[in-house]
Structure formats: C-alpha cells, structure tokens
Amino acid sequence: MSGLRPSRRGETAPASPIRRLMPYAEAAKASGARVLHLNIGQPDIPTPRGVIRAYQTYAEPVLAYGASEGALSYREALAAYYNDLDAARGGPPIEAGQILVTTGGSEALLFAIGSTCDIGDEVLVAEPYYPNYKGFSHILGVEVRPITTYAAEGFALPAARVAAAIGPRTRALIVSTPGNPTGAVLSWDDLNAIGTVCRDRGVFFVVDEVYRDFVYDGAGTAPSVLSVPGLEECAIVIDSVSKRYSACGARIGCIVTRNAAVWKATLKFAQARLSPPVVDQLAAQAALQTPAAELRVAIDDYERRRDCLVAGLAALPGVTVQKPAGAFYLIVGLPVDDAERFAIWLLETWRLDGETVMLAPADGFYATPGLGKQEVRAAYVLEVPKLERAVRILASALVAYSGRTPVLA
Ligand SMILES: Cc1ncc(COP(=O)(O)O)c(C=O)c1O
C-alpha cells in the first residue's frame, strides 16, 4: 500500500441514492431472484427507429472531433424545436448561438453550476431534488442550500420561500420541472414569480426541463422558462434527449441561455473537454424528426403506469403517495422505521414468486438531515403488469417487515 489517498472532495462526495444499493441487487440476482427496478429512471420504451438508423448509417472514414459548442446544424435544428414549442412561445426567439450541446443533461448541469458559481458560493435547490445537483455542486466546491417542499402541498415552490432563502453567497437556484423525484410541474405563473425573484436579487435561475414532455391528464408540455419575458439574463435551461426520446445512451443534452456572457463562460468548459459526442449528435438531430404521435403514445403509456402505481400504492395501509402531474417518479411515504433498511431487507430477504423490488431510499434526495428517512423514490418506467407485481411484493413485504411502524386505521 502506498498510502496515497484520493482527494477529500472525492472521498466525501455523496453516493448516488439511486445506485448505491446496486451491490444488494446484484447479490439478489446472483442468488436467482428477479429484481423489479423501481429505483432508476431508465425508460424501457423503444428508442425511435430514426435515432438508431443514424448510428447504423454513419459512413465517415474518420470519426473526428466536432465543434466544442456542438454541430451548427444540430444547434439550428434545436433552435427551431424551441421556437416551435408552444410551451416556449412568449420570449424572444432562440438562436443557435444561444445553445451549447453537452454530453447529456448531466454535463449541462455541471457546466451551468461551474459557469454561474465560484468555489464557496451557494446554490439553492428545492428538496427533494435530483441528487446530482448536490453531487455536481460538491465536485465544484459549491454549497447546496435546500428549500424544503412538502408532499402535502403538492411539492409547491412558493416564490416567497425562494426569496427568503437567498443569502449573500447565493448565485443560482436549480429546479427541475416536471420534477425528479416529485413529479411536480411549475406553471408559467410559478416560473414567472420565481424567475422575477431571481432576477431582482441577482441570482441565476437554472431550470432543468429534461422531462418537459412528460405531463399527464391532457396538459400538453410543461411550460418552459424560455417563454417568460424579462428573464433573458438570469434563465438557463438544462435539456437532454435521454428521457424525451428514450435515448439515455446517446449522451446528448444542451444548455440554452440568452445570457451571452454565461454562454461564453460555458464554452470554455466545453472547449476543455474538446467536443460532445459526434455521431450521437446526428442521432439526436434525427430524434427531432420523431412524429409527435409516436411521442404521444409513449406519454400515454407512462400515464397508465402512473395511474397503476399510484392506485396500487395508495391502497396499502400506511403508505402515502401524491398523484404527480409529470415526469415518471413518485415520492412514497412508507410505514417503516428506516426506508434504506427496508430497501436492503427487500433485496436481501423478501421474495414473492422468486421476485423482489429495488427502491431508492429518499434521504439522498434531501440535504436537510433526517428528511426522507421514511420515504422512497419509485420510478414507473416498467410495464403495467410488472408494476402490479411490484405493488403485490411491497404489500406482502410491509406485512412481514419487522421494522414497520404502527399504522393508524
Ligand atoms: C432531473 C434530471 N436532470 C438531468 C438528468 C441527466 O440526464 P442525462 O445526463 O441522461 O441527460 C436526469 C437523469 O435522470 C434527471 O433526472
């Protein structure tokens, strides 16, 4: 042993609550059990054929680097997409020069935090949040200050609560809408009210819109912050093809900002990593041609899955769940002592017809210590029969689990 240690920031980086129980799932599978993965937001809907074809027909003799900001033809196609989006009409048109292509929405988040915050600065995040907001902030030496939202309030984020949380070191607010893990969708009025607070207080408003299309009950797409006039300087959109086109492996996302200085700062990060994936951009450009009807079929499917999972879970004694308006996640309150202990116990011990369920303990979706201890996040990215089986497994498990808390009738 050399005694060489990794960096403190590496050692203390938070483990992904979505993946940290994977060794238990692997052990369950090795012992012959089937595992229903409700822990991860990996859509199972087939990727549009046009996307796959773009990979199959790539014929260049050399797979060269591309432009750091992304291929112009793709950025022009993306600008047309944003300008066509009903939910984005209202603000000035988006131009290709306001878009920077990234390696997934993940890199867009990293770049957005890096180009708005310095070491020791602070970002506000509405908790429960997408855990990488904290992970990426940690990597960049930026502190996360949570603004707690509550299931009983539909995970609403009142602008007044944002205003109250802004401190001297606050540089940005990051929210996802539709929300991961809450499923909450911010209305245009919400975006306007929160964005106005951010603008007036000199705070960037980073809006993660990767689930824009996943809105149910006939509500169309989620409103985009790009459609709110007056936020040109402070609004930054995070986007991705992963969920919209069921193309998580394509690793293509983007940043959209009308703030030219932020775009230029982001470009420096982009130049440091040379170029986003080249063939994947062709595939992502092809994805923009996906017929709206094909996307609609997928959204309708998710709506059926949501309805199945919410109804099944709501019927279990002591389980609390809100019907989410969008995305494909649920925060589920469980009558157990400790959701992580329960999730591990499920993987280690509990089988129904040789099958068990993997859940993501929700404490990793909160920065406030103690919150989320009796909650899990469930993703409804499995077919309805599998979700029905998952509910049956949970129903039987909650009866058998020794750490269950008393349920009042
Ligand atoms: C809210 C949110 N933002 C960003 C991402 C990053 O996605 P990707 O890097 O695949 O584009 C995810 C992935 O699950 C997400 O849930």
The ligand as an ORCA input file, in Angstrom:
! r2SCAN-3c Opt
* xyz 0 1
  C     -33.791     15.917    -13.475
  C     -32.699     15.327    -14.303
  N     -31.819     16.132    -14.884
  C     -30.800     15.667    -15.618
  C     -30.631     14.314    -15.800
  C     -29.448     13.866    -16.582
  O     -29.770     13.096    -17.685
  P     -28.773     12.774    -18.862
  O     -27.388     13.059    -18.432
  O     -29.011     11.353    -19.205
  O     -29.193     13.691    -19.980
  C     -31.523     13.413    -15.200
  C     -31.347     11.955    -15.324
  O     -32.005     11.151    -14.732
  C     -32.592     13.941    -14.441
  O     -33.481     13.141    -13.839
*
